[in-house]
Amino acid sequence: QVQLVESGGGLVQAGGSLRLSCAASGSIFNINTMGWYRQAPGKQRELVATISSRENTNYADSVKGRFAISRDNAKNTVYLQMNNLKPEDTDVYYCAADRLARRYWGQGTQVSVSS
């Protein structure tokens, strides 16, 4: 199995930036796509961004041009650079990793953006 630990969340003002990190451990071989999802109270978890092992990226329309996902395979880590944050970005952000047709989740890190 894969264990994922997120870090980097916090409270920022609108227009500010945060950088989230997610480190994978355990059965790290054959991890393909990694990504970030977010979930607000009372809402479903939604995709924010994904990045494949080939570093092909995909973003939700709401974050295009503001967020950037990247990965360091040597460190088994995926990052999410979040710029120009908006109050609507306030959520718990979860890291995900896909390995052998299974999806693994981190425990989440809180991102709060004040207006």
Jmol script that loads the backbone (N, CA, C; Angstrom):
load data "model"
ATOM      1  N   GLN A   1       0.819  -1.176   0.000  1.00  0.00           N
ATOM      2  CA  GLN A   1       0.000   0.000   0.000  1.00  0.00           C
ATOM      3  C   GLN A   1       0.869   1.248   0.000  1.00  0.00           C
ATOM      4  N   VAL A   2       0.216   2.360  -0.269  1.00  0.00           N
ATOM      5  CA  VAL A   2       0.890   3.644  -0.344  1.00  0.00           C
ATOM      6  C   VAL A   2       0.394   4.535   0.779  1.00  0.00           C
ATOM      7  N   GLN A   3       1.326   5.177   1.453  1.00  0.00           N
ATOM      8  CA  GLN A   3       0.980   6.174   2.456  1.00  0.00           C
ATOM      9  C   GLN A   3       1.327   7.550   1.915  1.00  0.00           C
ATOM     10  N   LEU A   4       0.417   8.494   2.098  1.00  0.00           N
ATOM     11  CA  LEU A   4       0.593   9.841   1.592  1.00  0.00           C
ATOM     12  C   LEU A   4       0.446  10.834   2.737  1.00  0.00           C
ATOM     13  N   VAL A   5       1.384  11.741   2.843  1.00  0.00           N
ATOM     14  CA  VAL A   5       1.358  12.751   3.891  1.00  0.00           C
ATOM     15  C   VAL A   5       1.454  14.126   3.262  1.00  0.00           C
ATOM     16  N   GLU A   6       0.424  14.940   3.476  1.00  0.00           N
ATOM     17  CA  GLU A   6       0.390  16.288   2.938  1.00  0.00           C
ATOM     18  C   GLU A   6       0.945  17.287   3.946  1.00  0.00           C
ATOM     19  N   SER A   7       1.449  18.379   3.419  1.00  0.00           N
ATOM     20  CA  SER A   7       1.904  19.475   4.251  1.00  0.00           C
ATOM     21  C   SER A   7       1.825  20.763   3.447  1.00  0.00           C
ATOM     22  N   GLY A   8       1.909  21.879   4.140  1.00  0.00           N
ATOM     23  CA  GLY A   8       1.961  23.170   3.477  1.00  0.00           C
ATOM     24  C   GLY A   8       0.687  23.986   3.521  1.00  0.00           C
ATOM     25  N   GLY A   9      -0.374  23.425   4.061  1.00  0.00           N
ATOM     26  CA  GLY A   9      -1.608  24.178   4.161  1.00  0.00           C
ATOM     27  C   GLY A   9      -1.506  25.271   5.202  1.00  0.00           C
ATOM     28  N   GLY A  10      -2.487  26.146   5.198  1.00  0.00           N
ATOM     29  CA  GLY A  10      -2.497  27.237   6.151  1.00  0.00           C
ATOM     30  C   GLY A  10      -3.538  28.271   5.806  1.00  0.00           C
ATOM     31  N   LEU A  11      -3.425  29.408   6.460  1.00  0.00           N
ATOM     32  CA  LEU A  11      -4.345  30.521   6.263  1.00  0.00           C
ATOM     33  C   LEU A  11      -3.622  31.657   5.560  1.00  0.00           C
ATOM     34  N   VAL A  12      -4.186  32.108   4.464  1.00  0.00           N
ATOM     35  CA  VAL A  12      -3.614  33.221   3.716  1.00  0.00           C
ATOM     36  C   VAL A  12      -4.719  34.177   3.298  1.00  0.00           C
ATOM     37  N   GLN A  13      -4.322  35.382   2.974  1.00  0.00           N
ATOM     38  CA  GLN A  13      -5.259  36.357   2.446  1.00  0.00           C
ATOM     39  C   GLN A  13      -5.475  36.127   0.961  1.00  0.00           C
ATOM     40  N   ALA A  14      -6.614  36.577   0.481  1.00  0.00           N
ATOM     41  CA  ALA A  14      -6.884  36.485  -0.945  1.00  0.00           C
ATOM     42  C   ALA A  14      -5.757  37.135  -1.737  1.00  0.00           C
ATOM     43  N   GLY A  15      -5.361  36.461  -2.796  1.00  0.00           N
ATOM     44  CA  GLY A  15      -4.253  36.932  -3.604  1.00  0.00           C
ATOM     45  C   GLY A  15      -2.918  36.353  -3.203  1.00  0.00           C
ATOM     46  N   GLY A  16      -2.875  35.690  -2.074  1.00  0.00           N
ATOM     47  CA  GLY A  16      -1.639  35.100  -1.596  1.00  0.00           C
ATOM     48  C   GLY A  16      -1.358  33.757  -2.223  1.00  0.00           C
ATOM     49  N   SER A  17      -0.286  33.141  -1.762  1.00  0.00           N
ATOM     50  CA  SER A  17       0.166  31.879  -2.327  1.00  0.00           C
ATOM     51  C   SER A  17       0.478  30.864  -1.242  1.00  0.00           C
ATOM     52  N   LEU A  18       0.337  29.611  -1.594  1.00  0.00           N
ATOM     53  CA  LEU A  18       0.735  28.498  -0.757  1.00  0.00           C
ATOM     54  C   LEU A  18       1.311  27.416  -1.651  1.00  0.00           C
ATOM     55  N   ARG A  19       2.172  26.613  -1.077  1.00  0.00           N
ATOM     56  CA  ARG A  19       2.717  25.470  -1.788  1.00  0.00           C
ATOM     57  C   ARG A  19       2.476  24.218  -0.961  1.00  0.00           C
ATOM     58  N   LEU A  20       1.690  23.318  -1.497  1.00  0.00           N
ATOM     59  CA  LEU A  20       1.404  22.066  -0.831  1.00  0.00           C
ATOM     60  C   LEU A  20       2.383  20.993  -1.291  1.00  0.00           C
ATOM     61  N   SER A  21       2.733  20.116  -0.376  1.00  0.00           N
ATOM     62  CA  SER A  21       3.599  18.996  -0.686  1.00  0.00           C
ATOM     63  C   SER A  21       2.931  17.708  -0.238  1.00  0.00           C
ATOM     64  N   CYS A  22       3.205  16.650  -0.950  1.00  0.00           N
ATOM     65  CA  CYS A  22       2.683  15.338  -0.603  1.00  0.00           C
ATOM     66  C   CYS A  22       3.773  14.314  -0.839  1.00  0.00           C
ATOM     67  N   ALA A  23       4.200  13.675   0.222  1.00  0.00           N
ATOM     68  CA  ALA A  23       5.248  12.669   0.143  1.00  0.00           C
ATOM     69  C   ALA A  23       4.649  11.280   0.228  1.00  0.00           C
ATOM     70  N   ALA A  24       5.028  10.437  -0.705  1.00  0.00           N
ATOM     71  CA  ALA A  24       4.546   9.067  -0.742  1.00  0.00           C
ATOM     72  C   ALA A  24       5.580   8.120  -0.155  1.00  0.00           C
ATOM     73  N   SER A  25       5.097   7.127   0.541  1.00  0.00           N
ATOM     74  CA  SER A  25       5.968   6.103   1.087  1.00  0.00           C
ATOM     75  C   SER A  25       5.252   4.759   1.022  1.00  0.00           C
ATOM     76  N   GLY A  26       5.971   3.700   1.351  1.00  0.00           N
ATOM     77  CA  GLY A  26       5.405   2.371   1.264  1.00  0.00           C
ATOM     78  C   GLY A  26       5.704   1.758  -0.091  1.00  0.00           C
ATOM     79  N   SER A  27       4.675   1.269  -0.744  1.00  0.00           N
ATOM     80  CA  SER A  27       4.816   0.649  -2.055  1.00  0.00           C
ATOM     81  C   SER A  27       4.819   1.721  -3.132  1.00  0.00           C
ATOM     82  N   ILE A  28       5.935   2.406  -3.247  1.00  0.00           N
ATOM     83  CA  ILE A  28       5.999   3.565  -4.138  1.00  0.00           C
ATOM     84  C   ILE A  28       6.277   3.198  -5.587  1.00  0.00           C
ATOM     85  N   PHE A  29       6.745   2.006  -5.828  1.00  0.00           N
ATOM     86  CA  PHE A  29       6.978   1.593  -7.208  1.00  0.00           C
ATOM     87  C   PHE A  29       5.655   1.463  -7.945  1.00  0.00           C
ATOM     88  N   ASN A  30       5.684   1.807  -9.232  1.00  0.00           N
ATOM     89  CA  ASN A  30       4.527   1.705 -10.111  1.00  0.00           C
ATOM     90  C   ASN A  30       3.437   2.726  -9.825  1.00  0.00           C
ATOM     91  N   ILE A  31       3.732   3.742  -9.049  1.00  0.00           N
ATOM     92  CA  ILE A  31       2.790   4.844  -8.917  1.00  0.00           C
ATOM     93  C   ILE A  31       2.731   5.563 -10.256  1.00  0.00           C
ATOM     94  N   ASN A  32       1.544   5.745 -10.756  1.00  0.00           N
ATOM     95  CA  ASN A  32       1.371   6.403 -12.039  1.00  0.00           C
ATOM     96  C   ASN A  32       0.967   7.862 -11.816  1.00  0.00           C
ATOM     97  N   THR A  33      -0.318   8.107 -11.890  1.00  0.00           N
ATOM     98  CA  THR A  33      -0.806   9.464 -11.723  1.00  0.00           C
ATOM     99  C   THR A  33      -0.900   9.839 -10.249  1.00  0.00           C
ATOM    100  N   MET A  34      -0.520  11.062  -9.946  1.00  0.00           N
ATOM    101  CA  MET A  34      -0.724  11.634  -8.632  1.00  0.00           C
ATOM    102  C   MET A  34      -1.518  12.920  -8.809  1.00  0.00           C
ATOM    103  N   GLY A  35      -2.180  13.326  -7.764  1.00  0.00           N
ATOM    104  CA  GLY A  35      -2.985  14.525  -7.911  1.00  0.00           C
ATOM    105  C   GLY A  35      -3.442  15.113  -6.609  1.00  0.00           C
ATOM    106  N   TRP A  36      -4.155  16.211  -6.753  1.00  0.00           N
ATOM    107  CA  TRP A  36      -4.727  16.922  -5.627  1.00  0.00           C
ATOM    108  C   TRP A  36      -6.221  17.072  -5.832  1.00  0.00           C
ATOM    109  N   TYR A  37      -6.951  16.835  -4.768  1.00  0.00           N
ATOM    110  CA  TYR A  37      -8.385  17.011  -4.734  1.00  0.00           C
ATOM    111  C   TYR A  37      -8.722  17.880  -3.539  1.00  0.00           C
ATOM    112  N   ARG A  38      -9.902  18.451  -3.545  1.00  0.00           N
ATOM    113  CA  ARG A  38     -10.300  19.277  -2.418  1.00  0.00           C
ATOM    114  C   ARG A  38     -11.762  19.044  -2.084  1.00  0.00           C
ATOM    115  N   GLN A  39     -12.087  19.315  -0.835  1.00  0.00           N
ATOM    116  CA  GLN A  39     -13.435  19.073  -0.364  1.00  0.00           C
ATOM    117  C   GLN A  39     -13.809  20.118   0.677  1.00  0.00           C
ATOM    118  N   ALA A  40     -14.887  20.824   0.406  1.00  0.00           N
ATOM    119  CA  ALA A  40     -15.431  21.795   1.338  1.00  0.00           C
ATOM    120  C   ALA A  40     -16.534  21.133   2.152  1.00  0.00           C
ATOM    121  N   PRO A  41     -16.859  21.705   3.322  1.00  0.00           N
ATOM    122  CA  PRO A  41     -17.920  21.126   4.145  1.00  0.00           C
ATOM    123  C   PRO A  41     -19.232  20.992   3.376  1.00  0.00           C
ATOM    124  N   GLY A  42     -19.825  19.822   3.459  1.00  0.00           N
ATOM    125  CA  GLY A  42     -21.095  19.585   2.809  1.00  0.00           C
ATOM    126  C   GLY A  42     -21.035  19.368   1.316  1.00  0.00           C
ATOM    127  N   LYS A  43     -19.840  19.320   0.762  1.00  0.00           N
ATOM    128  CA  LYS A  43     -19.695  19.134  -0.667  1.00  0.00           C
ATOM    129  C   LYS A  43     -18.875  17.887  -0.979  1.00  0.00           C
ATOM    130  N   GLN A  44     -18.971  17.461  -2.224  1.00  0.00           N
ATOM    131  CA  GLN A  44     -18.214  16.302  -2.667  1.00  0.00           C
ATOM    132  C   GLN A  44     -16.764  16.685  -2.955  1.00  0.00           C
ATOM    133  N   ARG A  45     -15.911  15.692  -2.855  1.00  0.00           N
ATOM    134  CA  ARG A  45     -14.517  15.905  -3.193  1.00  0.00           C
ATOM    135  C   ARG A  45     -14.387  16.114  -4.698  1.00  0.00           C
ATOM    136  N   GLU A  46     -13.604  17.106  -5.082  1.00  0.00           N
ATOM    137  CA  GLU A  46     -13.455  17.426  -6.482  1.00  0.00           C
ATOM    138  C   GLU A  46     -11.989  17.473  -6.885  1.00  0.00           C
ATOM    139  N   LEU A  47     -11.765  17.200  -8.146  1.00  0.00           N
ATOM    140  CA  LEU A  47     -10.413  17.224  -8.686  1.00  0.00           C
ATOM    141  C   LEU A  47      -9.901  18.650  -8.776  1.00  0.00           C
ATOM    142  N   VAL A  48      -8.649  18.831  -8.404  1.00  0.00           N
ATOM    143  CA  VAL A  48      -7.967  20.103  -8.568  1.00  0.00           C
ATOM    144  C   VAL A  48      -6.954  20.007  -9.703  1.00  0.00           C
ATOM    145  N   ALA A  49      -6.058  19.041  -9.599  1.00  0.00           N
ATOM    146  CA  ALA A  49      -5.029  18.864 -10.612  1.00  0.00           C
ATOM    147  C   ALA A  49      -4.452  17.469 -10.518  1.00  0.00           C
ATOM    148  N   THR A  50      -4.008  16.942 -11.645  1.00  0.00           N
ATOM    149  CA  THR A  50      -3.333  15.656 -11.676  1.00  0.00           C
ATOM    150  C   THR A  50      -2.076  15.762 -12.514  1.00  0.00           C
ATOM    151  N   ILE A  51      -1.167  14.849 -12.262  1.00  0.00           N
ATOM    152  CA  ILE A  51       0.061  14.782 -13.049  1.00  0.00           C
ATOM    153  C   ILE A  51       0.447  13.322 -13.201  1.00  0.00           C
ATOM    154  N   SER A  52       0.693  12.914 -14.429  1.00  0.00           N
ATOM    155  CA  SER A  52       1.037  11.532 -14.707  1.00  0.00           C
ATOM    156  C   SER A  52       2.524  11.293 -14.500  1.00  0.00           C
ATOM    157  N   SER A  53       2.916  10.038 -14.614  1.00  0.00           N
ATOM    158  CA  SER A  53       4.326   9.697 -14.507  1.00  0.00           C
ATOM    159  C   SER A  53       5.149  10.329 -15.622  1.00  0.00           C
ATOM    160  N   ARG A  54       4.506  10.636 -16.725  1.00  0.00           N
ATOM    161  CA  ARG A  54       5.150  11.329 -17.842  1.00  0.00           C
ATOM    162  C   ARG A  54       5.067  12.844 -17.692  1.00  0.00           C
ATOM    163  N   GLU A  55       4.510  13.273 -16.586  1.00  0.00           N
ATOM    164  CA  GLU A  55       4.352  14.682 -16.251  1.00  0.00           C
ATOM    165  C   GLU A  55       3.356  15.407 -17.146  1.00  0.00           C
ATOM    166  N   ASN A  56       2.403  14.668 -17.672  1.00  0.00           N
ATOM    167  CA  ASN A  56       1.255  15.292 -18.304  1.00  0.00           C
ATOM    168  C   ASN A  56       0.339  15.791 -17.203  1.00  0.00           C
ATOM    169  N   THR A  57      -0.144  16.999 -17.344  1.00  0.00           N
ATOM    170  CA  THR A  57      -0.938  17.612 -16.287  1.00  0.00           C
ATOM    171  C   THR A  57      -2.362  17.889 -16.738  1.00  0.00           C
ATOM    172  N   ASN A  58      -3.239  17.954 -15.758  1.00  0.00           N
ATOM    173  CA  ASN A  58      -4.633  18.262 -15.989  1.00  0.00           C
ATOM    174  C   ASN A  58      -5.135  19.097 -14.822  1.00  0.00           C
ATOM    175  N   TYR A  59      -5.904  20.144 -15.121  1.00  0.00           N
ATOM    176  CA  TYR A  59      -6.382  21.054 -14.095  1.00  0.00           C
ATOM    177  C   TYR A  59      -7.874  21.271 -14.193  1.00  0.00           C
ATOM    178  N   ALA A  60      -8.483  21.488 -13.048  1.00  0.00           N
ATOM    179  CA  ALA A  60      -9.852  21.953 -13.040  1.00  0.00           C
ATOM    180  C   ALA A  60      -9.897  23.354 -13.629  1.00  0.00           C
ATOM    181  N   ASP A  61     -10.982  23.668 -14.316  1.00  0.00           N
ATOM    182  CA  ASP A  61     -11.095  24.980 -14.938  1.00  0.00           C
ATOM    183  C   ASP A  61     -10.962  26.112 -13.920  1.00  0.00           C
ATOM    184  N   SER A  62     -11.428  25.879 -12.718  1.00  0.00           N
ATOM    185  CA  SER A  62     -11.428  26.915 -11.706  1.00  0.00           C
ATOM    186  C   SER A  62     -10.038  27.313 -11.223  1.00  0.00           C
ATOM    187  N   VAL A  63      -9.041  26.481 -11.488  1.00  0.00           N
ATOM    188  CA  VAL A  63      -7.691  26.775 -11.005  1.00  0.00           C
ATOM    189  C   VAL A  63      -6.688  26.984 -12.118  1.00  0.00           C
ATOM    190  N   LYS A  64      -7.091  26.823 -13.358  1.00  0.00           N
ATOM    191  CA  LYS A  64      -6.178  27.006 -14.473  1.00  0.00           C
ATOM    192  C   LYS A  64      -5.599  28.413 -14.471  1.00  0.00           C
ATOM    193  N   GLY A  65      -4.304  28.480 -14.669  1.00  0.00           N
ATOM    194  CA  GLY A  65      -3.626  29.764 -14.665  1.00  0.00           C
ATOM    195  C   GLY A  65      -3.219  30.245 -13.295  1.00  0.00           C
ATOM    196  N   ARG A  66      -3.695  29.590 -12.244  1.00  0.00           N
ATOM    197  CA  ARG A  66      -3.360  29.986 -10.878  1.00  0.00           C
ATOM    198  C   ARG A  66      -2.562  28.918 -10.136  1.00  0.00           C
ATOM    199  N   PHE A  67      -2.907  27.668 -10.376  1.00  0.00           N
ATOM    200  CA  PHE A  67      -2.245  26.561  -9.694  1.00  0.00           C
ATOM    201  C   PHE A  67      -1.323  25.831 -10.656  1.00  0.00           C
ATOM    202  N   ALA A  68      -0.287  25.230 -10.127  1.00  0.00           N
ATOM    203  CA  ALA A  68       0.625  24.427 -10.919  1.00  0.00           C
ATOM    204  C   ALA A  68       1.019  23.182 -10.139  1.00  0.00           C
ATOM    205  N   ILE A  69       0.830  22.038 -10.751  1.00  0.00           N
ATOM    206  CA  ILE A  69       1.195  20.779 -10.124  1.00  0.00           C
ATOM    207  C   ILE A  69       2.523  20.305 -10.702  1.00  0.00           C
ATOM    208  N   SER A  70       3.333  19.705  -9.867  1.00  0.00           N
ATOM    209  CA  SER A  70       4.607  19.163 -10.302  1.00  0.00           C
ATOM    210  C   SER A  70       4.943  17.960  -9.439  1.00  0.00           C
ATOM    211  N   ARG A  71       5.933  17.205  -9.866  1.00  0.00           N
ATOM    212  CA  ARG A  71       6.335  16.041  -9.078  1.00  0.00           C
ATOM    213  C   ARG A  71       7.831  15.831  -9.173  1.00  0.00           C
ATOM    214  N   ASP A  72       8.359  15.249  -8.137  1.00  0.00           N
ATOM    215  CA  ASP A  72       9.758  14.875  -8.069  1.00  0.00           C
ATOM    216  C   ASP A  72       9.773  13.377  -7.809  1.00  0.00           C
ATOM    217  N   ASN A  73       9.984  12.604  -8.850  1.00  0.00           N
ATOM    218  CA  ASN A  73       9.922  11.157  -8.717  1.00  0.00           C
ATOM    219  C   ASN A  73      11.022  10.600  -7.809  1.00  0.00           C
ATOM    220  N   ALA A  74      12.165  11.241  -7.803  1.00  0.00           N
ATOM    221  CA  ALA A  74      13.254  10.793  -6.945  1.00  0.00           C
ATOM    222  C   ALA A  74      12.884  10.916  -5.475  1.00  0.00           C
ATOM    223  N   LYS A  75      12.057  11.898  -5.151  1.00  0.00           N
ATOM    224  CA  LYS A  75      11.628  12.113  -3.778  1.00  0.00           C
ATOM    225  C   LYS A  75      10.239  11.548  -3.504  1.00  0.00           C
ATOM    226  N   ASN A  76       9.627  10.973  -4.523  1.00  0.00           N
ATOM    227  CA  ASN A  76       8.270  10.436  -4.393  1.00  0.00           C
ATOM    228  C   ASN A  76       7.315  11.488  -3.838  1.00  0.00           C
ATOM    229  N   THR A  77       7.418  12.668  -4.379  1.00  0.00           N
ATOM    230  CA  THR A  77       6.676  13.802  -3.857  1.00  0.00           C
ATOM    231  C   THR A  77       5.970  14.549  -4.982  1.00  0.00           C
ATOM    232  N   VAL A  78       4.757  14.977  -4.706  1.00  0.00           N
ATOM    233  CA  VAL A  78       4.013  15.808  -5.628  1.00  0.00           C
ATOM    234  C   VAL A  78       3.725  17.136  -4.940  1.00  0.00           C
ATOM    235  N   TYR A  79       3.734  18.202  -5.717  1.00  0.00           N
ATOM    236  CA  TYR A  79       3.543  19.536  -5.186  1.00  0.00           C
ATOM    237  C   TYR A  79       2.364  20.219  -5.868  1.00  0.00           C
ATOM    238  N   LEU A  80       1.810  21.172  -5.177  1.00  0.00           N
ATOM    239  CA  LEU A  80       0.793  22.030  -5.764  1.00  0.00           C
ATOM    240  C   LEU A  80       1.113  23.463  -5.381  1.00  0.00           C
ATOM    241  N   GLN A  81       1.575  24.221  -6.352  1.00  0.00           N
ATOM    242  CA  GLN A  81       1.821  25.640  -6.147  1.00  0.00           C
ATOM    243  C   GLN A  81       0.521  26.383  -6.415  1.00  0.00           C
ATOM    244  N   MET A  82       0.043  27.094  -5.426  1.00  0.00           N
ATOM    245  CA  MET A  82      -1.223  27.795  -5.519  1.00  0.00           C
ATOM    246  C   MET A  82      -0.966  29.289  -5.428  1.00  0.00           C
ATOM    247  N   ASN A  83      -1.257  29.994  -6.501  1.00  0.00           N
ATOM    248  CA  ASN A  83      -1.076  31.435  -6.556  1.00  0.00           C
ATOM    249  C   ASN A  83      -2.419  32.122  -6.720  1.00  0.00           C
ATOM    250  N   ASN A  84      -2.434  33.396  -6.384  1.00  0.00           N
ATOM    251  CA  ASN A  84      -3.654  34.195  -6.504  1.00  0.00           C
ATOM    252  C   ASN A  84      -4.847  33.474  -5.885  1.00  0.00           C
ATOM    253  N   LEU A  85      -4.665  33.057  -4.665  1.00  0.00           N
ATOM    254  CA  LEU A  85      -5.708  32.300  -3.988  1.00  0.00           C
ATOM    255  C   LEU A  85      -6.951  33.139  -3.756  1.00  0.00           C
ATOM    256  N   LYS A  86      -8.079  32.471  -3.838  1.00  0.00           N
ATOM    257  CA  LYS A  86      -9.373  33.096  -3.653  1.00  0.00           C
ATOM    258  C   LYS A  86     -10.097  32.440  -2.485  1.00  0.00           C
ATOM    259  N   PRO A  87     -11.037  33.159  -1.863  1.00  0.00           N
ATOM    260  CA  PRO A  87     -11.806  32.539  -0.777  1.00  0.00           C
ATOM    261  C   PRO A  87     -12.477  31.232  -1.194  1.00  0.00           C
ATOM    262  N   GLU A  88     -12.858  31.127  -2.447  1.00  0.00           N
ATOM    263  CA  GLU A  88     -13.486  29.916  -2.949  1.00  0.00           C
ATOM    264  C   GLU A  88     -12.549  28.713  -2.929  1.00  0.00           C
ATOM    265  N   ASP A  89     -11.257  28.955  -2.797  1.00  0.00           N
ATOM    266  CA  ASP A  89     -10.288  27.870  -2.726  1.00  0.00           C
ATOM    267  C   ASP A  89     -10.213  27.246  -1.340  1.00  0.00           C
ATOM    268  N   THR A  90     -10.893  27.824  -0.376  1.00  0.00           N
ATOM    269  CA  THR A  90     -10.883  27.295   0.979  1.00  0.00           C
ATOM    270  C   THR A  90     -11.475  25.884   1.002  1.00  0.00           C
ATOM    271  N   ASP A  91     -10.665  24.955   1.404  1.00  0.00           N
ATOM    272  CA  ASP A  91     -11.048  23.552   1.398  1.00  0.00           C
ATOM    273  C   ASP A  91      -9.993  22.753   2.150  1.00  0.00           C
ATOM    274  N   VAL A  92     -10.328  21.505   2.418  1.00  0.00           N
ATOM    275  CA  VAL A  92      -9.314  20.540   2.788  1.00  0.00           C
ATOM    276  C   VAL A  92      -8.793  19.934   1.494  1.00  0.00           C
ATOM    277  N   TYR A  93      -7.498  19.965   1.325  1.00  0.00           N
ATOM    278  CA  TYR A  93      -6.878  19.452   0.113  1.00  0.00           C
ATOM    279  C   TYR A  93      -6.281  18.085   0.386  1.00  0.00           C
ATOM    280  N   TYR A  94      -6.616  17.150  -0.474  1.00  0.00           N
ATOM    281  CA  TYR A  94      -6.176  15.774  -0.328  1.00  0.00           C
ATOM    282  C   TYR A  94      -5.261  15.372  -1.466  1.00  0.00           C
ATOM    283  N   CYS A  95      -4.195  14.730  -1.120  1.00  0.00           N
ATOM    284  CA  CYS A  95      -3.296  14.156  -2.097  1.00  0.00           C
ATOM    285  C   CYS A  95      -3.792  12.769  -2.487  1.00  0.00           C
ATOM    286  N   ALA A  96      -3.630  12.417  -3.742  1.00  0.00           N
ATOM    287  CA  ALA A  96      -4.012  11.098  -4.224  1.00  0.00           C
ATOM    288  C   ALA A  96      -2.904  10.512  -5.080  1.00  0.00           C
ATOM    289  N   ALA A  97      -2.787   9.207  -5.037  1.00  0.00           N
ATOM    290  CA  ALA A  97      -1.821   8.500  -5.863  1.00  0.00           C
ATOM    291  C   ALA A  97      -2.457   7.238  -6.410  1.00  0.00           C
ATOM    292  N   ASP A  98      -2.263   7.007  -7.682  1.00  0.00           N
ATOM    293  CA  ASP A  98      -2.805   5.824  -8.334  1.00  0.00           C
ATOM    294  C   ASP A  98      -1.694   4.810  -8.556  1.00  0.00           C
ATOM    295  N   ARG A  99      -1.930   3.598  -8.129  1.00  0.00           N
ATOM    296  CA  ARG A  99      -0.978   2.528  -8.286  1.00  0.00           C
ATOM    297  C   ARG A  99      -1.718   1.234  -8.534  1.00  0.00           C
ATOM    298  N   LEU A 100      -1.426   0.601  -9.642  1.00  0.00           N
ATOM    299  CA  LEU A 100      -1.997  -0.698  -9.993  1.00  0.00           C
ATOM    300  C   LEU A 100      -3.518  -0.683  -9.861  1.00  0.00           C
ATOM    301  N   ALA A 101      -4.120   0.306 -10.471  1.00  0.00           N
ATOM    302  CA  ALA A 101      -5.570   0.444 -10.546  1.00  0.00           C
ATOM    303  C   ALA A 101      -6.234   0.735  -9.194  1.00  0.00           C
ATOM    304  N   ARG A 102      -5.456   1.135  -8.217  1.00  0.00           N
ATOM    305  CA  ARG A 102      -6.005   1.527  -6.928  1.00  0.00           C
ATOM    306  C   ARG A 102      -5.623   2.970  -6.619  1.00  0.00           C
ATOM    307  N   ARG A 103      -6.487   3.659  -5.923  1.00  0.00           N
ATOM    308  CA  ARG A 103      -6.246   5.032  -5.534  1.00  0.00           C
ATOM    309  C   ARG A 103      -6.042   5.138  -4.030  1.00  0.00           C
ATOM    310  N   TYR A 104      -4.985   5.808  -3.661  1.00  0.00           N
ATOM    311  CA  TYR A 104      -4.653   6.016  -2.270  1.00  0.00           C
ATOM    312  C   TYR A 104      -4.788   7.492  -1.934  1.00  0.00           C
ATOM    313  N   TRP A 105      -5.192   7.754  -0.698  1.00  0.00           N
ATOM    314  CA  TRP A 105      -5.463   9.118  -0.268  1.00  0.00           C
ATOM    315  C   TRP A 105      -4.643   9.498   0.951  1.00  0.00           C
ATOM    316  N   GLY A 106      -4.269  10.757   0.999  1.00  0.00           N
ATOM    317  CA  GLY A 106      -3.687  11.301   2.207  1.00  0.00           C
ATOM    318  C   GLY A 106      -4.779  11.729   3.168  1.00  0.00           C
ATOM    319  N   GLN A 107      -4.381  12.217   4.325  1.00  0.00           N
ATOM    320  CA  GLN A 107      -5.339  12.622   5.348  1.00  0.00           C
ATOM    321  C   GLN A 107      -5.875  14.032   5.145  1.00  0.00           C
ATOM    322  N   GLY A 108      -5.242  14.794   4.292  1.00  0.00           N
ATOM    323  CA  GLY A 108      -5.710  16.121   3.977  1.00  0.00           C
ATOM    324  C   GLY A 108      -4.972  17.216   4.721  1.00  0.00           C
ATOM    325  N   THR A 109      -4.929  18.377   4.120  1.00  0.00           N
ATOM    326  CA  THR A 109      -4.351  19.557   4.736  1.00  0.00           C
ATOM    327  C   THR A 109      -5.272  20.741   4.470  1.00  0.00           C
ATOM    328  N   GLN A 110      -5.523  21.524   5.492  1.00  0.00           N
ATOM    329  CA  GLN A 110      -6.475  22.624   5.404  1.00  0.00           C
ATOM    330  C   GLN A 110      -5.859  23.834   4.715  1.00  0.00           C
ATOM    331  N   VAL A 111      -6.593  24.362   3.754  1.00  0.00           N
ATOM    332  CA  VAL A 111      -6.244  25.623   3.107  1.00  0.00           C
ATOM    333  C   VAL A 111      -7.390  26.589   3.331  1.00  0.00           C
ATOM    334  N   SER A 112      -7.100  27.717   3.940  1.00  0.00           N
ATOM    335  CA  SER A 112      -8.114  28.723   4.211  1.00  0.00           C
ATOM    336  C   SER A 112      -7.675  30.052   3.622  1.00  0.00           C
ATOM    337  N   VAL A 113      -8.555  30.672   2.879  1.00  0.00           N
ATOM    338  CA  VAL A 113      -8.255  31.936   2.223  1.00  0.00           C
ATOM    339  C   VAL A 113      -9.262  32.971   2.693  1.00  0.00           C
ATOM    340  N   SER A 114      -8.769  34.021   3.303  1.00  0.00           N
ATOM    341  CA  SER A 114      -9.631  35.065   3.824  1.00  0.00           C
ATOM    342  C   SER A 114      -9.754  36.202   2.817  1.00  0.00           C
ATOM    343  N   SER A 115     -10.896  36.854   2.823  1.00  0.00           N
ATOM    344  CA  SER A 115     -11.138  37.961   1.919  1.00  0.00           C
ATOM    345  C   SER A 115     -10.910  39.289   2.600  1.00  0.00           C
TER     346      SER A 115
END
end "model"
wireframe off; spacefill off
backbone 0.3
color backbone group
